[in-house]
Amino acid sequence: MNKFVFFGGKGGVGKTTVSCAYGLKCADAGLETLVVSTDPAHSTADVFDQQFGDDPRAVEGRENLWAMEIDPEEEVERHMMDIKRTMTDQVSAGIVNEIDRQIELAHRTPGAYEAALFDRFIDVMREADEYDRVVFDTAPTGGTLRLLGLPDFLEGWIARLLEKRTESIDLFERAAIGDREARKKASEDPIIARLTERKEMFEFAGDTLRNDASFYLVLNPDELSIRETERAIEDLTEYDLGVAGLVVNKVAPAPDAGEDGTGARYLRERYENERNRIDRIRSEFDAPVVARIEQRVEEVKGDLLAEVAAELDIDVPTVEA
């Protein structure tokens, strides 16, 4: 099993519950485990009955388990301020206000959320040396896939910008002060340094996601969720990110054989329909079904979370005491 484990899927399928349950399973096996929520809904606090913030915090009453909740709005604001500071250092005072205005407009456009969150996402991976397993409760499928697709897109884009910036400085400085000094100026150029830093960051992310990450998709046994999962698998495959397994969540329990009445007939029909859909999932998708989790009446936390953890057929190595 890879160090970084992601649970994705459309909104409302139960990613947070499954992520927290898997985190608990890892921690109980002796692995130092961090659960990271990047979902704006932030239900991690509800699952563990404890508030979390931007920094890892130990889960009360559990050994080897930490959790953190990344606030997307704060990340967008932080990302914008970081760009403003960087740009202000590189431009004349006369155009600072215009630069600020353009940056604020850019952060209201589609994709700004994912770009800001991606930076924090990479920070967590880079700073995860003390953990054996990092479990990401990702945002709904569409946002997650755009997030994971950024390395391929931006690596090439930044490389082209870097090449053009180097050429322009080389030509300008060579004309002004000579070839040797031009190379020195280019090596010290802050914009080139910034672009190089970003390129290396995205290369790290792409390499980590492909070589040290496992992806699981959570779905419910309904047609919309199945179609969404099919699209997610196709998109992940396009990014060379295979799906390790599927978690079918919120499955209706079967009524007892002797039960009758309107409620029992409804439940029996729903159970049969869902069983047929689960059979379809097993036969049509290459990724294996690693859990079939029944829907609980009560909110999943405490002992119920441990029950869900036990239902996840995902190998976890046990650490010897």
Secondary structure as GFF3:
##gff-version 3
##sequence-region A 1 321
A	DSSP	beta_strand	4	8	.	.	.	ID=ss1
A	DSSP	alpha_helix	15	28	.	.	.	ID=ss2
A	DSSP	beta_strand	33	37	.	.	.	ID=ss3
A	DSSP	alpha_helix	44	48	.	.	.	ID=ss4
A	DSSP	beta_strand	57	58	.	.	.	ID=ss5
A	DSSP	beta_strand	65	69	.	.	.	ID=ss6
A	DSSP	alpha_helix	72	88	.	.	.	ID=ss7
A	DSSP	three_ten_helix	93	95	.	.	.	ID=ss8
A	DSSP	alpha_helix	96	106	.	.	.	ID=ss9
A	DSSP	alpha_helix	112	126	.	.	.	ID=ss10
A	DSSP	beta_strand	133	137	.	.	.	ID=ss11
A	DSSP	alpha_helix	141	177	.	.	.	ID=ss12
A	DSSP	alpha_helix	179	188	.	.	.	ID=ss13
A	DSSP	alpha_helix	190	211	.	.	.	ID=ss14
A	DSSP	beta_strand	213	219	.	.	.	ID=ss15
A	DSSP	alpha_helix	223	238	.	.	.	ID=ss16
A	DSSP	beta_strand	243	251	.	.	.	ID=ss17
A	DSSP	alpha_helix	262	284	.	.	.	ID=ss18
A	DSSP	beta_strand	289	294	.	.	.	ID=ss19
A	DSSP	alpha_helix	303	311	.	.	.	ID=ss20
###
